[in-house]
Amino acid sequence: MAEFNKEEIDYEDQLRQSERERKDLKNIIYELPVGLITVKGGNELTIDIANHEFCRMSGYRSADFSMEKMCMAQLIHMEDYMMFEDAAEVCRRGKTSDEFEARIVTADQNVIWAMFQFQIYTYRSAVPYYLVSCWDITERKKMENEIMLVNERYHMLEEVSDDIVLDYDVKKQQFEIPECYLKFAEDKSVKYAGIEELYGAIHPDDRERFQKIFETALQREMKGTAEYRLRQGGKESGKYAYFRTCYQSIADYDGKISHIIGRSYDISTERAVREKLLREVQLDPLTRIYNKTASGEIVDAFLEKSTQGTHVLYVIDIDDFKKINDTFGHTVGDMVISDIATLIREQFTDEAVVGRVGGDEFMVFVKDTSLQEAEAKAEQLCTNVQKTLSGDGAVIVVTLSVGMAVTGKDGYDYSTLFERADHAMYHIKKNGKNHYGFAGETEEGDCEGKYRTEEKENRRNLVADKEFLNTAFSLLSHARDINGSLNVLLEQIGRKYQMNMVSVFEYAPDGKNMLLTNCWSDMGQIYEKNILPITWPKLMKAEVGEFVQTTPKWQEKRKKEWLEWSGNAIPIQSIAAVKFEYSNGKTGCIDVGSVEQGKQWRTEEIGTICELSRVVAVFVTLREKMQEDQQAIHKLKNRDRLTGLYNMEAFRTKLVQLLEAEENPQENTYALTMVDVNNFSYVNENFGAEMGDSILKEFSRLLERKKVMAACRMYSDYFLVLSRGKSQQEIRRRVKEGNEEFEAKLQERYPAGGMKLSAGICFLSGKSSFETILESANLARKYAKEHNITSGVVYIEKMRQTRDEQVLIATRFHAAIQRGEFEMFLQPKFRLKENTIYGAEALARWHFGEDGYLQPNRFVPALELMGYIKDLDFFILEQLLKYMTKWKKSGKSLFTISTNFSRKHFENGGEAFLQRMHETMDKYDIDPSYIEVEVTESVMTEKLEDLKHCMIELAQMGFRIAIDDFGTGYSSLSVLYEIPANVVKIDKSFTDKVMVDNKGEFVSQMGKFIRAAKEEIVVEGIETEEQRQFLESHGFEYGQGYLFDRPIPADEFERKYL
């Protein structure tokens, strides 16, 4: 006795010592500036002490922890709690855990981020106690999220478009390497590169120009564009693609440029189209040799680079060509021109430049030749071209007159050489034609010659203008890229008429602003769309097609505007414009500008530019039509094809737009409602998909009639509706009325289908994300469906808590299986008359820690939702087979025991289920006839064909089949003849009614119908002797319920009944 008292005293001393240590620790940690808690280990982690800083972070009071031991799971976000269990385990092995991040759910249900670290500080009665330090990192996480969001936007930009982000840090002298280029890098961990590396990736021919642009951008704040070729792949690839970069330099607080940002995109295709179009506009439409403009540009470009050598320019004219046209017609005349062009092309080498510079006039430029070779070519040309045309008594011999000019003595540029060669050609014509000669061999010098030269030049220019118009229409007829073709046309106008800038504007309907849509300048700048005010009244008042030049007053104002939006790049001095009309009365203009002071346009040029404005108008009309077509396509992309409602992505965008556009949102109530049609598959499976589609279309028309703000078909029979009302009651009433209206139609058409609407309503408040609102509406819809509520259910926070509990259950499921937390219980089935057992039903029970056994209605829905129910069903089957094997070996008699299988097994045809049944039964020496496969009636209305297939094969394997909960679904009695079931189990809800008024008679009649189709009926939920007697007297033979016995553990069942 004394020894016992001594042990008791020692234990009390230990308790007092432990309490003193606890108080000392509390005093030490309470005022420390970092969050500290002591946590008791064991089956679950509970908080013992919390200091002041932790209370501040979590929003709890110190008393909240001292009054009752709070479980850590209450404070930590559900998804993070496993990390705490892991940290505790690490501590038990190594004293201290690594730091880890986790979320705390505060007292007001907000979430904050904290950094945690565990370490063991003592053991009490073999239970570990941990000292846990933590500090608030919420702001850091926000910054990380913002950075991540920015990076994700960059990456998304690269993924969903061809645009590449440019971000050059001037101070660090580096830029971030785009994700799409990292795959080519030798070291993929290098995320940044210097500017020299960028220069090295640019084509050598473009490098100097790009470098100058970049260096200019480093000097001042500016916007601009640059086109260049960028290497693709590694250094040795040698492959380049054309890129356009739109950039902007940004100054820091000190006025110095800190960053150059922008976007780059691949224009290789655009360049290829542009070059093809440029080649096209360089050619004469009739002869397919160079036209006048291209010929001059190519020759001048060559002469600028090559100042050495002897080069000869020929001017060739068809003699008496007007007579050929007048005598034989223009068709023959065109054939003569084409034939001579071909002959000239064949006469000279590929290096020679051959062009048509007038109606019947050609030029040839031969590089690096001699005067003797040039003269021989001219003689040969005159000889070879001669041929006789005859018809209707007329005979004409085709001949040529050829004039030649030599670089050096006759000039150093195309214009001078052409004039000299042309002069020589006229001298030949005047002296008999059909011959050739060099400039300077004879000089005309008289007024008549000058007049004829001027007349010829005017005629040549007129022909060239007409040819340019032909070129413009050719561009239009071949245009696939309207915008690119229009840009090429503007460039051609600018170069032909020696303009420094050509642009196209479209006027806004209000007459106050104009939109710059296209612009070319000879400075190489490319300008993107820009909105500018209209400041030229004279042009606004002008007639369509009228050529307007600015007056001195407006000249200065217009010049200033051009300078502003061109970035001071082009000092325009002379401006003119032509107004055009397009697309049902809309107007715009084509502007031309020159740096030449007081620029004068020739009459022919004005006429041509006016004609070109009509071509531009056609381009603009086509572009707008294409944009309208693209908008129509975009609309189709945003709409559900079947119903015409928004699709999911478009609805998300529309919801935000509509709410932002609301003028007085505080005066209204807004709600997002999710709706689906219960048992929709009934129509598809029994009447066909076309009939199912008609239901969805009709529901969408109902939504349109109700004039909701926006509606969308998510998929299948799921819809989203955005509603506005004066109150929550109004919106709920409208949902209820709409559901009732549509359900009445469904009931009338498909009375056996049990088709109703489930609607979940989430009222919008605060700044919840679309995903949160959608999830809330979905939770309410699920609640409505599970509880058969058709008037609509409003979301409440408890639904999310239930969902979170389901997630917790699902996450713990597999570990619970491994830990043996699931047990098989058996409930006996009795013969009603003899009151003797003849079978049983296997049921699952979950021993959920200190909460005891968790009822199936707590965990089965969650496992159904996640699909884990299939694993539980087979776990119970295997437990049953193990017990049966044990009973068989011990000589006990076996009887049939039923076990439940979820509808999830019959998805996708049920083949995996059947295979698993075969594999499971092969492991045990148990006859399948002792196993009764139990499925709920609801499966028959959802997966009838799949169920029939599976049930037939199970019956062939030897299993008995039972239909559970009969009467709670919407199947008809005729379905019983289609399913090879041995047993029908009548649901408890009918058993409860047998003693109420005349309900018992209904149950009795139902039994007779079922008995005619199947061999065995089991009545569930028998709880009173009166119920048993009634059922027995009405022909029911079998039953189960608490009157006989409750579900009990398998071992207890063995002791009691075997």
Steps between C-alpha positions, in 0.01 A plus 500: 500500500780741587670415174182584311469834685860583413433441127190719522699780664775472233236523226347813659849656524553430131170667416589808703846514343347466153255781571782727627699431183194577294449836675868589466490421128184704458663800671809470282326473163198722559654836403745378235448680167463175305195271512560205736273217607554177690324204345416169662560194281323168508201394291437860403692824535349737759616848602614528861636858519483787252695824541382854435635524143333174394169622642537823305569310180217248542241739641437279805530605862743334738200381700372311196801271527517475881130421551503196275767317309451609142582253226751627243267378225255777600757771425685359201363495150372154419733454202809587710435296813687194374821707508458544877463128553811446286694768694407335830620165365829654385549652846452167672788366293730802484395759763442786252300526176577706193319830455180471301221731383136445592171686528332598827120535510448796733222548751302709249545226235757690295814328380857616562833343405766418759841334510520219759772294666457215750741387770454267796556659840376227738317170552227452761376149568663391171300765312713747302453876538614727218606862500369643171625837378322690224500840336259675270603486130166605351634818342794312354267239354287774349807646335603155382152446360509833322839419351376155406190655344710738294725214390198286419359781290827519314506125451133493396572778253774285352280189502177640357651746254810547293593812695825495699551731796799735483628632833847658504636620835728794420676507839576129497558506124312176454170375371295193588535219248153404368382153597470394137876559450621318809457166324776602258741606775794281595453593866124509567550631853619837364192724498662832407734621229690819417422735214806383307352152489181645351702687239680176420170324430395764242585454135828678414330711230246632756726524802632855458155645429349320801784618723441864400128468577575346839761762588254777408238344729754507784538878470140616556145382563351395169293244318595332178519189289785304348509220246792260486598139447556295816687172511291193574660212688865474598792704373577247229145476367533784248121536494342842541143626528370854454374667819333831575553654844273773633694657785477777757778641713405586859676753721562457872435765766829668410400543136746238377380209290468193727320248280415436138190285479287382215381206302648322202323282253596290202419674170673250273173409333405866471841579349472213255157624389629855487804405291281296269267796460795734447630271229154500349472879497844528337378310195309627201165311493511438124862401437607380849824697474586794727277808482631855469529572875672176587738529206621842612536396866699186418739683264554787745564254785767330288666826389522629859716200592689451174696802374743300287455318171310565181124462516253575220136601519276431197173679426297298246187620322269310262478690171151608385332317787192726487450387140514136614231563764281699261530239223486169684350596837629509857500123542754461222687802636527334842626182334770697317609666828511162679695332218757781486538495879570125483751548218682776691509285813653211304747727321675608819648313796323449832714775657348761268211713629212490251192718542198650327504876555212609279222366280735393220832585661755278677832540676793267554792561733807285430777484761873472431502494121688673215378743236562241227293236684225754568484603133496135386209426736305801365558389140399143579188622681387713207555208263329233708190701581400571141183326392209577270140543612235466227124483478205664325733637232732669753867412541720639780857406579585504872832675566681663790689824563770466765690774685796428730672690780827410672579555868768756559491706183118517485418507872523326834136445588197339341311820425790662313591185312137443403462855373815468288405158360145620435637801311713269286199276431296799378784597272481150342124531453535840334759362260323192366430269798597131520851576618715567809745759623692635801422827673722785382554364148246758381347792690148619430511835684191654340176610665300243311714224644461634852125529456477145370712377791273675751192367321646149507583538871146614580357213303738261674401632843132464414553141394706435815221640717249271331735208549535593867122487532509159336761398755277620785205298370728202450603528865135511600406198290788290639473618861473236767634722775293816447692706751838389370397568140375846592833576671682394184275725290571798728872435465468489121301827495762665718794386292339568161393855585801573720299537820658465844188373668168349386227409747139384515246631751146387576262762642300426813119533469502797740712703256743598777767235481677294239678167524843458342487146356794488258812708455820483296802727525835497323670514843424131556263562791184290534219662692225309675138607529445837664197722569543867414264799502372631165646851455465562124151643432564549129554128450189414699294728271664367182319273258593135478788462255607866526873579528557750784820684589546675834494875521792673678282539812415135528836388365678582825233331715502188286880489496504516879260204523713292264810578700329405826376158395808425291724557802663805334645257247378672180491881461211515251476831312229442235178305557212398272213254535215336312176413672347159421182314584468136604255254661158662475589867524792492742785735411874519531796657325839424353764751611824567313783704647834629379800665666519727192378853573212602271481165322309523170314198361460456125147473363563141396627415849196656664270302271684178575500558878126570485450176310721320752281630781218291350725195505586577862128528575450150360787371715348661810155361416643150459693535825190604691305211347774260609494651849123454513542139389764448766268652760227262386744211535602633842136511597456140391804408709338669801166326458382151567416353161193313615319761711650831385578592862848607608759231549687483830799722420289767332252499790778554749614810307143622448417473870789728593412746221133519597568552868761769429254678269222516760430864590348442846606153614423575864129538413469146363569142603695271269514122496670222309279193464619159384229273361499144376229260386465202730495164324569664163659177375153341514396692187826440313496129568129444435414759233833585341752786516298716261210510746742578780641790298148638449455516880822700538395739222160551659655574839732757339196668340335511842805683639487750213130567564572561867743775392784398730820708484699217342479123470737227397496132431799355683476149353243221464188613696680747730418871471614823669274803537591852614193675647422844635216588734393746764538240774607144568136404540421624149781296344403188695138541390601531136721190521218304662245612239734424211579154636133418557406616150764284334447199727128500411591463131747222574248315717236528228729358231695245704284398798718196576826690479495671839662803337532809713734795531762544770601863549769643726496876564800702615436868574792720399661708770845638570780424257485122474665351193292347223632155596385545861153619394471212253605247761248641748215476248607145419500400868146636535393314183640174634313553826178560306555183299587282800194621693263505199428873540371648173429858604868592515743499792698802618865445583600524864849461649409170665489341155865583448581362845321179403696489179824558691407214731444283193843596371650416840325165495621428148861596582502273807330206331792297366706547814196392703475180296868428569462573871202264529253774595231349274306200632240273352174485694227246427125548542302175498202437270212300649210284385197693625286199579755277673698793644826323402810633330560401140759754379661836567612827343863617520540868588803730540575687821790746552660533845582873475735553796348645815175573312424128507331335206413728212158430350493413128304812413802701620763333282324319212397819309857632519645171378237486224601847392870413477445152356668338804176316580606231252803418712286487814247267335772252407663535841172390664462219245848370582431524876183297445686238294771472766240439772314250281828316434565489874145374574525240227830365632358478853201297374235767549206515262499785253200697380455776246628843604436808289751781453447841339655631177480866400370633170859616434592143403269512198648810339671444165324170446607329825773288337759592764250402771438157349872434459563598862218268615662211312843577647364532854300177495795308353694565822245326726345155502145629547207415274366829346144385580569596863559862392209725419596808295282789612444809278266793561191555289625842383765329284220351286385845390851628434701209359237241404676347200838487674333356810321229299826395337681479835216323681471233230872424521494496883207257492696278260791506746259368768432813708155584631370847407301735726336837421525723808282795610226409252227763477720801569600556136305540179535160337187317388400148602561389143872556553500210750439261211808631319744466790598144603450577870420234760402737779315832527545697824218740588629823655439588865296805395220261394532289814438810710167553319343154530314596820386842369142521363476310173869513416541140606269385223722679247807322634311170485407552134852606414625175654269298279627670186865449599438138602364430155831611349755379759541210738587679824399824674682635806334781696749737664467705817260280704506648849172390667314175550190657343691565179627140493155355553345721231768410246476129580122503467531667157730237356844648570746228609830675571615812680771676693505779752562594860208281611724202430845646548711804421817483285771345719875428460577181308658330803192568712280377215705177489457440872129580491376326186754238386 
